Amino acid sequence: MISLDELIQRAYEEKASDIHCVCGLPPRFRVDGTLRDACEEPLDDAQCSAFASQMTGTSFQMLEETGEVDLAKTFGKIRCRLNVFRQQGHYSAAIRLLNDRIPEMKELGLPAVAEEFPLYNQGIVLITGETGSGKSTTLASVLNHINHTQTKHILTLEDPVEYIYQPDKCVINQREIGRDTRSFAAGLRAALREDPDVILVGEMRDLDTIETALTAAETGHLVFGTVHTNSAADSIDRIVNVFPAERQQQIRLQLSMTLKAVISQQLLQKKSGAGRVLACEVMKTDGAIRNLIREGKTPQIENTIQTTGGIGNILMDRTLQNLYASGEISKETYESALRDPVQAKMKQTTGQAGMFRF
């Protein structure tokens, strides 16, 4: 019978990103986006309960009361994000293995324009993408760059705290939702009285949090946040549509003045089958994009991104074309990740694919 520590160590050695533990099934690792059995022996109810107890510790009572607990914990030297939950009377767990160190920005394959983000003095930078697209790692890398190069106060609001920073030139406070503060909105309101220079908001998903983040950006803070959207234009619509109709014009105005950049991410399997590659859409705001945000013309933003490649902007489909043309991803991966296959096909037939690299 495999122990939880052995399971996590084996997942680490096999470079798995996630572990799934479900009663009646063998533990499964997600490696390069694909699930596979970690061993042959299925987990039984007693073992799942023991895993749940070990993972949650003093939070086990909360798990029993609410049916789910989200937290982070270190096993040996391996930092993990844990979601333990009850299903059909048994305990299950999804375990995300985090990097044992915060990678440098260049190691992640981020576009060169991302190196400007730590240099901003104020405003909002959004990192967007689906779950598992690397948003947390990108944010950690950007903040750690600030930590090693500038003398600032960094304050993070996370659910849960994932990467642990080692303060270098910066003062760093990491607050966990539910343990250190009630909510993102409450922690963000308090942050405005805690003299931060840089604020990380783990999720910008509700009206109070978004409104306070906009205020923080307007009052001279640099705010980083995540949104679960797949493009820059969708991110703007998501933020605006959280507010009632009578307030949306005001929010568009605030967003047009404070938004600095949006990066939308996907992690795709490499053609070789070993590892994954980062694909990004980038939108830095300029005068034209700020006008489109202010006027509510988000459908036109994609065209403007296409015509402003000189400042580092690039659409996701163009990035995918570049990755396919360079042989980094397969045709199947390329076609399945495209947002507008018709337009991409037209550009390929006219020889435009692979013209730009970030």
Contacts in CASP RR format, 6 or more apart in sequence:
PFRMAT RR
TARGET T0000
AUTHOR 0000-0000-0000
METHOD contacts of the structure
MODEL  1
MISLDELIQRAYEEKASDIHCVCGLPPRFRVDGTLRDACEEPLDDAQCSA
FASQMTGTSFQMLEETGEVDLAKTFGKIRCRLNVFRQQGHYSAAIRLLND
RIPEMKELGLPAVAEEFPLYNQGIVLITGETGSGKSTTLASVLNHINHTQ
TKHILTLEDPVEYIYQPDKCVINQREIGRDTRSFAAGLRAALREDPDVIL
VGEMRDLDTIETALTAAETGHLVFGTVHTNSAADSIDRIVNVFPAERQQQ
IRLQLSMTLKAVISQQLLQKKSGAGRVLACEVMKTDGAIRNLIREGKTPQ
IENTIQTTGGIGNILMDRTLQNLYASGEISKETYESALRDPVQAKMKQTT
GQAGMFRF
1 41 0 8 1.000
1 47 0 8 1.000
2 10 0 8 1.000
2 27 0 8 1.000
2 38 0 8 1.000
2 39 0 8 1.000
2 41 0 8 1.000
4 50 0 8 1.000
4 51 0 8 1.000
4 54 0 8 1.000
4 55 0 8 1.000
4 75 0 8 1.000
5 75 0 8 1.000
5 76 0 8 1.000
7 19 0 8 1.000
7 21 0 8 1.000
7 27 0 8 1.000
7 38 0 8 1.000
8 19 0 8 1.000
8 75 0 8 1.000
8 78 0 8 1.000
8 80 0 8 1.000
8 95 0 8 1.000
8 97 0 8 1.000
9 75 0 8 1.000
9 78 0 8 1.000
10 38 0 8 1.000
11 19 0 8 1.000
11 29 0 8 1.000
11 38 0 8 1.000
11 95 0 8 1.000
11 97 0 8 1.000
12 78 0 8 1.000
12 97 0 8 1.000
14 29 0 8 1.000
14 31 0 8 1.000
15 31 0 8 1.000
15 275 0 8 1.000
16 29 0 8 1.000
16 30 0 8 1.000
16 31 0 8 1.000
16 97 0 8 1.000
17 30 0 8 1.000
17 31 0 8 1.000
17 33 0 8 1.000
17 96 0 8 1.000
17 97 0 8 1.000
17 132 0 8 1.000
18 29 0 8 1.000
18 30 0 8 1.000
18 94 0 8 1.000
18 95 0 8 1.000
18 96 0 8 1.000
18 97 0 8 1.000
19 27 0 8 1.000
19 28 0 8 1.000
19 29 0 8 1.000
19 30 0 8 1.000
19 38 0 8 1.000
19 93 0 8 1.000
19 94 0 8 1.000
19 95 0 8 1.000
19 97 0 8 1.000
20 27 0 8 1.000
20 28 0 8 1.000
20 30 0 8 1.000
20 35 0 8 1.000
20 92 0 8 1.000
20 93 0 8 1.000
20 94 0 8 1.000
20 95 0 8 1.000
21 27 0 8 1.000
21 43 0 8 1.000
21 48 0 8 1.000
21 51 0 8 1.000
21 92 0 8 1.000
21 93 0 8 1.000
21 94 0 8 1.000
21 95 0 8 1.000
22 28 0 8 1.000
22 43 0 8 1.000
22 48 0 8 1.000
22 87 0 8 1.000
22 90 0 8 1.000
22 92 0 8 1.000
23 43 0 8 1.000
23 44 0 8 1.000
23 45 0 8 1.000
23 48 0 8 1.000
23 90 0 8 1.000
23 91 0 8 1.000
23 92 0 8 1.000
24 42 0 8 1.000
24 43 0 8 1.000
24 44 0 8 1.000
25 42 0 8 1.000
25 43 0 8 1.000
26 37 0 8 1.000
26 38 0 8 1.000
26 39 0 8 1.000
26 40 0 8 1.000
26 41 0 8 1.000
26 42 0 8 1.000
26 43 0 8 1.000
27 37 0 8 1.000
27 38 0 8 1.000
27 39 0 8 1.000
27 43 0 8 1.000
28 35 0 8 1.000
28 36 0 8 1.000
28 37 0 8 1.000
28 38 0 8 1.000
29 35 0 8 1.000
29 36 0 8 1.000
29 37 0 8 1.000
29 38 0 8 1.000
32 269 0 8 1.000
32 270 0 8 1.000
32 273 0 8 1.000
32 274 0 8 1.000
32 275 0 8 1.000
32 276 0 8 1.000
33 267 0 8 1.000
33 269 0 8 1.000
33 276 0 8 1.000
34 269 0 8 1.000
43 51 0 8 1.000
45 90 0 8 1.000
48 90 0 8 1.000
48 91 0 8 1.000
48 92 0 8 1.000
48 93 0 8 1.000
49 90 0 8 1.000
49 91 0 8 1.000
51 91 0 8 1.000
51 93 0 8 1.000
52 60 0 8 1.000
52 63 0 8 1.000
52 84 0 8 1.000
52 91 0 8 1.000
52 93 0 8 1.000
53 60 0 8 1.000
55 71 0 8 1.000
55 73 0 8 1.000
55 82 0 8 1.000
55 84 0 8 1.000
55 93 0 8 1.000
55 95 0 8 1.000
56 62 0 8 1.000
56 63 0 8 1.000
56 69 0 8 1.000
56 71 0 8 1.000
56 82 0 8 1.000
56 84 0 8 1.000
59 69 0 8 1.000
59 71 0 8 1.000
62 69 0 8 1.000
63 69 0 8 1.000
63 84 0 8 1.000
63 85 0 8 1.000
63 86 0 8 1.000
63 91 0 8 1.000
67 85 0 8 1.000
67 86 0 8 1.000
68 83 0 8 1.000
68 84 0 8 1.000
68 85 0 8 1.000
68 86 0 8 1.000
69 82 0 8 1.000
69 83 0 8 1.000
69 84 0 8 1.000
69 85 0 8 1.000
70 81 0 8 1.000
70 82 0 8 1.000
70 83 0 8 1.000
70 159 0 8 1.000
70 160 0 8 1.000
71 81 0 8 1.000
71 82 0 8 1.000
71 84 0 8 1.000
71 160 0 8 1.000
72 79 0 8 1.000
72 80 0 8 1.000
72 81 0 8 1.000
72 82 0 8 1.000
72 98 0 8 1.000
72 160 0 8 1.000
72 161 0 8 1.000
72 162 0 8 1.000
73 79 0 8 1.000
73 80 0 8 1.000
73 82 0 8 1.000
74 80 0 8 1.000
77 100 0 8 1.000
78 97 0 8 1.000
78 98 0 8 1.000
78 100 0 8 1.000
79 97 0 8 1.000
79 98 0 8 1.000
79 99 0 8 1.000
79 100 0 8 1.000
79 162 0 8 1.000
79 163 0 8 1.000
79 164 0 8 1.000
80 95 0 8 1.000
80 96 0 8 1.000
80 97 0 8 1.000
80 98 0 8 1.000
81 95 0 8 1.000
81 96 0 8 1.000
81 98 0 8 1.000
81 160 0 8 1.000
81 162 0 8 1.000
82 93 0 8 1.000
82 94 0 8 1.000
82 95 0 8 1.000
82 96 0 8 1.000
83 93 0 8 1.000
83 94 0 8 1.000
84 91 0 8 1.000
84 92 0 8 1.000
84 93 0 8 1.000
85 91 0 8 1.000
85 92 0 8 1.000
85 93 0 8 1.000
85 94 0 8 1.000
86 92 0 8 1.000
98 136 0 8 1.000
98 137 0 8 1.000
98 162 0 8 1.000
98 163 0 8 1.000
99 137 0 8 1.000
99 163 0 8 1.000
102 137 0 8 1.000
102 140 0 8 1.000
102 141 0 8 1.000
102 144 0 8 1.000
102 163 0 8 1.000
102 165 0 8 1.000
103 137 0 8 1.000
103 141 0 8 1.000
104 141 0 8 1.000
104 145 0 8 1.000
105 114 0 8 1.000
105 115 0 8 1.000
105 141 0 8 1.000
105 142 0 8 1.000
105 145 0 8 1.000
107 141 0 8 1.000
108 137 0 8 1.000
108 138 0 8 1.000
108 141 0 8 1.000
108 278 0 8 1.000
109 277 0 8 1.000
109 278 0 8 1.000
110 138 0 8 1.000
110 141 0 8 1.000
110 263 0 8 1.000
110 278 0 8 1.000
110 280 0 8 1.000
111 263 0 8 1.000
111 280 0 8 1.000
111 282 0 8 1.000
111 312 0 8 1.000
111 314 0 8 1.000
111 358 0 8 1.000
112 312 0 8 1.000
112 358 0 8 1.000
113 261 0 8 1.000
113 282 0 8 1.000
113 284 0 8 1.000
113 311 0 8 1.000
113 312 0 8 1.000
113 358 0 8 1.000
114 138 0 8 1.000
114 142 0 8 1.000
114 263 0 8 1.000
114 282 0 8 1.000
116 261 0 8 1.000
116 284 0 8 1.000
117 125 0 8 1.000
117 142 0 8 1.000
117 224 0 8 1.000
117 260 0 8 1.000
117 261 0 8 1.000
118 142 0 8 1.000
118 145 0 8 1.000
118 146 0 8 1.000
118 149 0 8 1.000
118 150 0 8 1.000
120 222 0 8 1.000
120 260 0 8 1.000
121 220 0 8 1.000
121 222 0 8 1.000
122 217 0 8 1.000
122 220 0 8 1.000
122 221 0 8 1.000
122 222 0 8 1.000
122 258 0 8 1.000
123 217 0 8 1.000
123 220 0 8 1.000
123 221 0 8 1.000
123 222 0 8 1.000
123 223 0 8 1.000
123 258 0 8 1.000
123 259 0 8 1.000
123 260 0 8 1.000
124 213 0 8 1.000
124 214 0 8 1.000
124 217 0 8 1.000
124 223 0 8 1.000
124 224 0 8 1.000
124 225 0 8 1.000
124 255 0 8 1.000
124 258 0 8 1.000
124 259 0 8 1.000
124 260 0 8 1.000
125 142 0 8 1.000
125 222 0 8 1.000
125 223 0 8 1.000
125 224 0 8 1.000
125 225 0 8 1.000
125 260 0 8 1.000
125 261 0 8 1.000
125 262 0 8 1.000
125 263 0 8 1.000
126 204 0 8 1.000
126 224 0 8 1.000
126 225 0 8 1.000
126 226 0 8 1.000
126 227 0 8 1.000
126 235 0 8 1.000
126 259 0 8 1.000
126 261 0 8 1.000
126 262 0 8 1.000
126 263 0 8 1.000
127 135 0 8 1.000
127 138 0 8 1.000
127 139 0 8 1.000
127 224 0 8 1.000
127 225 0 8 1.000
127 226 0 8 1.000
127 262 0 8 1.000
127 263 0 8 1.000
127 265 0 8 1.000
128 135 0 8 1.000
128 226 0 8 1.000
128 227 0 8 1.000
128 228 0 8 1.000
128 229 0 8 1.000
128 230 0 8 1.000
128 231 0 8 1.000
128 232 0 8 1.000
128 234 0 8 1.000
128 235 0 8 1.000
128 262 0 8 1.000
128 263 0 8 1.000
128 264 0 8 1.000
128 265 0 8 1.000
129 135 0 8 1.000
129 226 0 8 1.000
129 227 0 8 1.000
129 228 0 8 1.000
129 229 0 8 1.000
129 230 0 8 1.000
129 264 0 8 1.000
129 265 0 8 1.000
129 266 0 8 1.000
130 228 0 8 1.000
130 230 0 8 1.000
130 266 0 8 1.000
131 228 0 8 1.000
132 267 0 8 1.000
133 265 0 8 1.000
133 266 0 8 1.000
133 267 0 8 1.000
134 265 0 8 1.000
134 267 0 8 1.000
134 278 0 8 1.000
135 226 0 8 1.000
135 265 0 8 1.000
136 162 0 8 1.000
136 163 0 8 1.000
136 226 0 8 1.000
137 163 0 8 1.000
138 263 0 8 1.000
138 265 0 8 1.000
139 200 0 8 1.000
139 202 0 8 1.000
139 224 0 8 1.000
139 225 0 8 1.000
139 226 0 8 1.000
140 162 0 8 1.000
140 163 0 8 1.000
140 165 0 8 1.000
142 224 0 8 1.000
143 154 0 8 1.000
143 156 0 8 1.000
143 165 0 8 1.000
143 198 0 8 1.000
143 200 0 8 1.000
143 224 0 8 1.000
144 163 0 8 1.000
144 165 0 8 1.000
146 152 0 8 1.000
146 154 0 8 1.000
146 170 0 8 1.000
146 198 0 8 1.000
147 154 0 8 1.000
147 165 0 8 1.000
147 166 0 8 1.000
147 167 0 8 1.000
147 168 0 8 1.000
147 169 0 8 1.000
147 170 0 8 1.000
147 172 0 8 1.000
148 168 0 8 1.000
148 169 0 8 1.000
149 169 0 8 1.000
150 169 0 8 1.000
150 170 0 8 1.000
151 169 0 8 1.000
151 170 0 8 1.000
152 169 0 8 1.000
152 170 0 8 1.000
152 171 0 8 1.000
152 197 0 8 1.000
152 198 0 8 1.000
153 170 0 8 1.000
153 171 0 8 1.000
153 172 0 8 1.000
153 173 0 8 1.000
153 194 0 8 1.000
153 195 0 8 1.000
153 196 0 8 1.000
153 197 0 8 1.000
153 198 0 8 1.000
154 165 0 8 1.000
154 170 0 8 1.000
154 171 0 8 1.000
154 172 0 8 1.000
154 173 0 8 1.000
154 196 0 8 1.000
154 197 0 8 1.000
154 198 0 8 1.000
154 199 0 8 1.000
154 200 0 8 1.000
155 172 0 8 1.000
155 173 0 8 1.000
155 174 0 8 1.000
155 175 0 8 1.000
155 191 0 8 1.000
155 194 0 8 1.000
155 196 0 8 1.000
155 198 0 8 1.000
155 199 0 8 1.000
155 200 0 8 1.000
156 172 0 8 1.000
156 173 0 8 1.000
156 174 0 8 1.000
156 175 0 8 1.000
156 199 0 8 1.000
156 200 0 8 1.000
156 202 0 8 1.000
157 175 0 8 1.000
157 177 0 8 1.000
157 181 0 8 1.000
157 184 0 8 1.000
157 187 0 8 1.000
157 188 0 8 1.000
157 191 0 8 1.000
157 199 0 8 1.000
157 200 0 8 1.000
157 201 0 8 1.000
157 202 0 8 1.000
158 174 0 8 1.000
158 175 0 8 1.000
158 176 0 8 1.000
158 177 0 8 1.000
158 200 0 8 1.000
158 202 0 8 1.000
159 176 0 8 1.000
159 177 0 8 1.000
159 178 0 8 1.000
159 184 0 8 1.000
159 202 0 8 1.000
159 203 0 8 1.000
160 176 0 8 1.000
160 177 0 8 1.000
160 179 0 8 1.000
161 174 0 8 1.000
161 175 0 8 1.000
161 176 0 8 1.000
164 174 0 8 1.000
165 172 0 8 1.000
165 174 0 8 1.000
173 194 0 8 1.000
173 196 0 8 1.000
175 181 0 8 1.000
175 187 0 8 1.000
177 183 0 8 1.000
177 184 0 8 1.000
181 187 0 8 1.000
181 190 0 8 1.000
183 208 0 8 1.000
183 209 0 8 1.000
184 201 0 8 1.000
184 202 0 8 1.000
184 203 0 8 1.000
184 204 0 8 1.000
184 205 0 8 1.000
184 206 0 8 1.000
184 209 0 8 1.000
185 206 0 8 1.000
185 208 0 8 1.000
185 209 0 8 1.000
185 212 0 8 1.000
188 199 0 8 1.000
188 201 0 8 1.000
188 209 0 8 1.000
188 212 0 8 1.000
188 213 0 8 1.000
188 216 0 8 1.000
189 212 0 8 1.000
191 199 0 8 1.000
191 216 0 8 1.000
192 212 0 8 1.000
192 215 0 8 1.000
192 216 0 8 1.000
192 219 0 8 1.000
192 221 0 8 1.000
196 221 0 8 1.000
197 221 0 8 1.000
197 222 0 8 1.000
198 221 0 8 1.000
198 222 0 8 1.000
198 223 0 8 1.000
198 224 0 8 1.000
199 213 0 8 1.000
199 216 0 8 1.000
199 221 0 8 1.000
199 222 0 8 1.000
199 223 0 8 1.000
199 224 0 8 1.000
200 223 0 8 1.000
200 224 0 8 1.000
200 225 0 8 1.000
201 209 0 8 1.000
201 213 0 8 1.000
201 223 0 8 1.000
201 224 0 8 1.000
201 225 0 8 1.000
201 226 0 8 1.000
202 225 0 8 1.000
202 226 0 8 1.000
203 209 0 8 1.000
203 225 0 8 1.000
203 226 0 8 1.000
203 227 0 8 1.000
203 228 0 8 1.000
204 210 0 8 1.000
204 213 0 8 1.000
204 225 0 8 1.000
204 226 0 8 1.000
204 227 0 8 1.000
204 239 0 8 1.000
205 227 0 8 1.000
205 228 0 8 1.000
205 242 0 8 1.000
206 242 0 8 1.000
207 242 0 8 1.000
207 243 0 8 1.000
210 239 0 8 1.000
210 242 0 8 1.000
210 243 0 8 1.000
210 251 0 8 1.000
211 243 0 8 1.000
213 223 0 8 1.000
213 225 0 8 1.000
214 251 0 8 1.000
214 254 0 8 1.000
214 255 0 8 1.000
214 258 0 8 1.000
216 223 0 8 1.000
217 223 0 8 1.000
217 258 0 8 1.000
218 254 0 8 1.000
218 257 0 8 1.000
218 258 0 8 1.000
227 235 0 8 1.000
227 238 0 8 1.000
227 239 0 8 1.000
229 235 0 8 1.000
229 238 0 8 1.000
229 264 0 8 1.000
230 264 0 8 1.000
230 316 0 8 1.000
230 339 0 8 1.000
231 264 0 8 1.000
231 281 0 8 1.000
231 302 0 8 1.000
231 316 0 8 1.000
231 339 0 8 1.000
232 262 0 8 1.000
232 264 0 8 1.000
232 281 0 8 1.000
232 282 0 8 1.000
232 283 0 8 1.000
232 301 0 8 1.000
232 305 0 8 1.000
233 298 0 8 1.000
233 299 0 8 1.000
233 301 0 8 1.000
233 302 0 8 1.000
235 262 0 8 1.000
235 264 0 8 1.000
236 255 0 8 1.000
236 259 0 8 1.000
236 262 0 8 1.000
236 293 0 8 1.000
236 298 0 8 1.000
236 301 0 8 1.000
237 298 0 8 1.000
239 251 0 8 1.000
239 255 0 8 1.000
240 248 0 8 1.000
240 251 0 8 1.000
240 252 0 8 1.000
240 255 0 8 1.000
240 296 0 8 1.000
241 248 0 8 1.000
243 251 0 8 1.000
252 293 0 8 1.000
252 294 0 8 1.000
252 295 0 8 1.000
252 296 0 8 1.000
253 294 0 8 1.000
255 293 0 8 1.000
256 285 0 8 1.000
256 290 0 8 1.000
256 291 0 8 1.000
256 293 0 8 1.000
256 294 0 8 1.000
257 290 0 8 1.000
259 285 0 8 1.000
259 290 0 8 1.000
259 293 0 8 1.000
260 284 0 8 1.000
260 285 0 8 1.000
261 282 0 8 1.000
261 283 0 8 1.000
261 284 0 8 1.000
261 285 0 8 1.000
262 281 0 8 1.000
262 282 0 8 1.000
262 283 0 8 1.000
263 280 0 8 1.000
263 281 0 8 1.000
263 282 0 8 1.000
263 283 0 8 1.000
264 280 0 8 1.000
264 281 0 8 1.000
264 316 0 8 1.000
265 278 0 8 1.000
265 279 0 8 1.000
265 280 0 8 1.000
266 278 0 8 1.000
266 279 0 8 1.000
266 280 0 8 1.000
266 316 0 8 1.000
266 337 0 8 1.000
267 276 0 8 1.000
267 277 0 8 1.000
267 278 0 8 1.000
267 279 0 8 1.000
268 276 0 8 1.000
268 277 0 8 1.000
268 278 0 8 1.000
268 279 0 8 1.000
268 323 0 8 1.000
268 329 0 8 1.000
268 333 0 8 1.000
268 337 0 8 1.000
269 275 0 8 1.000
269 276 0 8 1.000
269 277 0 8 1.000
269 329 0 8 1.000
269 330 0 8 1.000
269 333 0 8 1.000
270 276 0 8 1.000
270 277 0 8 1.000
270 328 0 8 1.000
270 329 0 8 1.000
271 327 0 8 1.000
271 328 0 8 1.000
271 329 0 8 1.000
271 330 0 8 1.000
271 333 0 8 1.000
277 323 0 8 1.000
277 328 0 8 1.000
277 329 0 8 1.000
279 316 0 8 1.000
279 319 0 8 1.000
279 320 0 8 1.000
279 323 0 8 1.000
279 337 0 8 1.000
280 314 0 8 1.000
280 316 0 8 1.000
280 319 0 8 1.000
280 358 0 8 1.000
281 305 0 8 1.000
281 314 0 8 1.000
281 315 0 8 1.000
281 316 0 8 1.000
281 319 0 8 1.000
282 305 0 8 1.000
282 312 0 8 1.000
282 313 0 8 1.000
282 314 0 8 1.000
282 358 0 8 1.000
283 289 0 8 1.000
283 301 0 8 1.000
283 305 0 8 1.000
283 313 0 8 1.000
284 308 0 8 1.000
284 311 0 8 1.000
284 312 0 8 1.000
284 313 0 8 1.000
285 293 0 8 1.000
286 308 0 8 1.000
286 311 0 8 1.000
288 304 0 8 1.000
288 308 0 8 1.000
289 301 0 8 1.000
289 304 0 8 1.000
289 305 0 8 1.000
289 308 0 8 1.000
291 297 0 8 1.000
292 298 0 8 1.000
292 300 0 8 1.000
292 301 0 8 1.000
292 304 0 8 1.000
293 301 0 8 1.000
302 315 0 8 1.000
304 313 0 8 1.000
305 313 0 8 1.000
305 314 0 8 1.000
305 315 0 8 1.000
306 313 0 8 1.000
306 315 0 8 1.000
306 318 0 8 1.000
309 356 0 8 1.000
312 358 0 8 1.000
314 356 0 8 1.000
314 358 0 8 1.000
316 337 0 8 1.000
316 339 0 8 1.000
317 338 0 8 1.000
317 339 0 8 1.000
317 340 0 8 1.000
317 343 0 8 1.000
317 344 0 8 1.000
318 356 0 8 1.000
319 358 0 8 1.000
320 329 0 8 1.000
320 334 0 8 1.000
320 337 0 8 1.000
320 338 0 8 1.000
320 344 0 8 1.000
321 334 0 8 1.000
321 344 0 8 1.000
321 347 0 8 1.000
321 348 0 8 1.000
321 352 0 8 1.000
321 353 0 8 1.000
321 354 0 8 1.000
322 353 0 8 1.000
322 354 0 8 1.000
322 356 0 8 1.000
322 357 0 8 1.000
322 358 0 8 1.000
323 329 0 8 1.000
323 334 0 8 1.000
324 330 0 8 1.000
324 331 0 8 1.000
324 334 0 8 1.000
324 353 0 8 1.000
325 353 0 8 1.000
325 354 0 8 1.000
326 354 0 8 1.000
326 357 0 8 1.000
329 337 0 8 1.000
335 341 0 8 1.000
338 344 0 8 1.000
344 353 0 8 1.000
347 353 0 8 1.000
END
